[in-house]
Amino acid sequence: MTERLYEGLFLVAATEAASEWNEIEVQIRALIEKHGATIEYAERWPEQRLAYPVKGVKRGVYFLAYFTSDTGAIVSIRSDGQLNEKVLRMLIIQEDFLDVEMAKRKEAAARSAESAARSAAEANKPPADATEPTTKSKSTDDGDAGETAKEAVVAEDLPATSSDAQADPVDPVDPVAPVEAPAEPEASVEEVVEEVVEEAVEDVAEDAADEVVKEVASTEEETQ
């Protein structure tokens, strides 16, 4: 018999999906594959409020599966799904456009996974200020190494100069005795004479002033 691509949608109660989803997914996959079907792609939908209660349940989780199977196996898959207590309701369809729909869902899932990986990488990346000193230090070290290498090359290319040649040994020089500070020069004869004359003039001036005062006083007495 010819295999065809089918789409299966299985509804599970939200409370049970939250507590035992891994076990429920294993059961749904098993009831599809045990009849010879091959699951091509599957995904779990987020929890959602149902349009109307199903067996008293108002919130549920859908499990979507695309699988290839013989037409005769579909009846058995539906039967096993109806007998499973975890499956509230299921819908299995076959349409020509299912391969296109499956490809779209695969692409969307890949983009979502890539975006989640980028977000996780950004969250785990160390802060910028923690890496800048290391980067700067490395750049500085590389620059210093490059400058040292350039200087070495230039030194090798330049011809030897007289300053580079080894100098002849020089005899040691005897230490020079410290020079005493010069004594203050003694006063010259002219300066001494000038000083004596100034003192004599001052004495004469004082005596003359006294004489003038005496004469004035004597004159005033005679007048009276």
Sequence and secondary structure as in RCSB ss.txt:
>XXXX:A:sequence
MTERLYEGLFLVAATEAASEWNEIEVQIRALIEKHGATIEYAERWPEQRLAYPVKGVKRGVYFLAYFTSDTGAIV
SIRSDGQLNEKVLRMLIIQEDFLDVEMAKRKEAAARSAESAARSAAEANKPPADATEPTTKSKSTDDGDAGETAK
EAVVAEDLPATSSDAQADPVDPVDPVAPVEAPAEPEASVEEVVEEVVEEAVEDVAEDAADEVVKEVASTEEETQ
>XXXX:A:secstr
  EEEEEEEEEEEHHHHHHHHHHHHHHHHHHHHTTT EEEEEEE   EEEEEEETTEEEEEEEEEEEEEETTHHH
HHHHHHHH TT SEEEEE  TTHHHHHHHHHHHHHHHHHHHHHHHHHHHS  HHHHHHHHHHHHHHHHHHHHHHH
HHHHHHHS   TTTS                       HHHHHHHHHHHHHHHHHHHHHHHHHHHHHHHHHHH 
